[in-house]
């Protein structure tokens, strides 16, 4: 069987697309990877930007939380997932003398949120009071993930901060 150059190139491109995105600090080149900020005593804000699937990006976000908490349990104080536009590219082709433009947007998945390590001197309530919620779409994600532990437990009795409570009378 004879393999043509084109077949070989297509095979290499196809295999390179299967390579998993690396777990890494945020890259200055493409902006992919994790960043974290200390918010208090063993209280961190973590953001992971990646081109992988939502589950892969969330896995890397949790891995960073686990590292920061020195491989101990932690509480997720708030968490959100969204897509971020990385860049846009427009190509123009000419067909029968007519220019045709084709645009392509490249997106990345983002996992972002705050974690409180089990060994922190802060209480969960103190950590929650320090969070500044900037995104109005965060309300649902905040309610779902409040007090979500690594072991999967969930405490539905936790209430939203008053500024997010839709049932609060004004």
N, C-alpha and C positions, 0 to 999 in steps of 0.2 A: 504494500500500500504506500503510495507516494503522498507525503505531506507537503502541502504548498506553504509558502511563506505567510500568506494571508491566514491560513488555518492555524499556523503556529502562533501568530500574533494574536488572533482571537482567543486562542486557548490561554495564553499568558494573561491577557486582559481579564478574561473570565475568572481565572484562578486568583488574580490579585484582588478582585472584588470580594472574594471569600475570606480574605485575611481579616481577622478581628481587629477592631480599633484598639490601640494601646491605651492602657490605664496610665495616665501621666498628669503632671502639673500642667496648668494652662500654658499653651504654646504661644509665643509672640508671633509666630508665622501665621497660624490659621485660627487662633483663639479657642482651640479645642482643648479640653482637659478640665482639671478641677482648680478651684480657688477656695480659700477659706479665710475667715476672719474670726478672731477671738472676740466674743461679746461679753464675756464675764468668766468667772471661775468655772472652767471646764464646760463652757457654753459657747458653741460655735455656729456660725453661719457658713454653709457649704453650698457651692454651686458647681455642677458638672455639666459641661456642654460637649455633646458628641454627635456624630453622624450615624451611630448605630440605632438599634431599635429602642423604643421607650424602656423596655425591660432591661436592656444592656446598660443604658445610661443610668437608670435607677440603681442597678446592681453596683456600678462604679461609685455612685453617690453614697450608697450604704457602706461600701468598702472604705471610703475615705472617713466616714463617721466612725467606723469601727477602729480605724488606725488612730484617729485623734483621741478617742476615748480609751486608748491603750488596751484594746481588745476586750473591753468590758461592755456590759449592757448600757444602753442609752435610751432616752425618750425623745421622740420626734416632737418638737414643740410646734412647728408648722412645716408644711411641705407643699410644693406645687410643681406641676409639670407643664411645659408649654413648648411650642416650636419657635425658633428664632431664625430670622432671615440672615444668612451668612453673606451672600452676595447675589448679584443678578448679572446675567450675561445676555446680550442681544446679538444675534447673528443675522446678517442680511445675505440672502441668496437672490440670484437673478434667474427667472424662468421666463423664457420667451420675451426677453427685454423688459420684464416687469420685476422691480425689486420687491422681494418678500422678506419681511422681518419676522424673526422667531425669537421669543424671549424665554429665558430659563432662569428660574429662581432656585437657589440652593439653600436648603434649610438644615438646621441641626435641632436635635432634641435637647431640652434643658430640664434638669432636675435641680431644684433649689429649696433650701429650707434651713431650719435651725435645729440643732440637737443639744441635749443636755445630758452629759455623762452621768452615770450612776454615782460616781464618787464626788460629784460637785457639791459644794456647800450651799449652792442656790437651791431653792425649792422650785418645783415646776411652776407654781403660781408666780414667783418672782421672775422666772425666765419669761413666762408669757407676758408679763407686764412690760418687759423691755422691747417687745417686738413692735415694730412700726409697720403696719400693713399699708402698702402703697397701692396695691393692685385691687380694684373693686371686685375682680373676678376671683380673688383669693378666698372669698367667703366660703364657698362650697368645699374647696380643697382643705381649708383650715378646719372646718367642722368635721370632715371625714378623718383627718389625720391627727387630730388633737390627741395627745397622750398615747399615740400608737407606739408600742414597744417593738423592739427587734424580734421578740418571741411571738409577735403577731397579736398580742392582746389589745383590746380596745376598750376605752372607758367612755361609754356614751353619756355619762352624767356630767362630763366637763361642759361648761357653758362657753359660748362665744364671748369675746370681749364686748362690752356694751356698745362700742361704736360699730360692731358688725351685726348686732342682734336685730333681725328684721321685725321681731315681735315687740320690740320696745316701743312704748308709746312716747310720742314727742310732744 
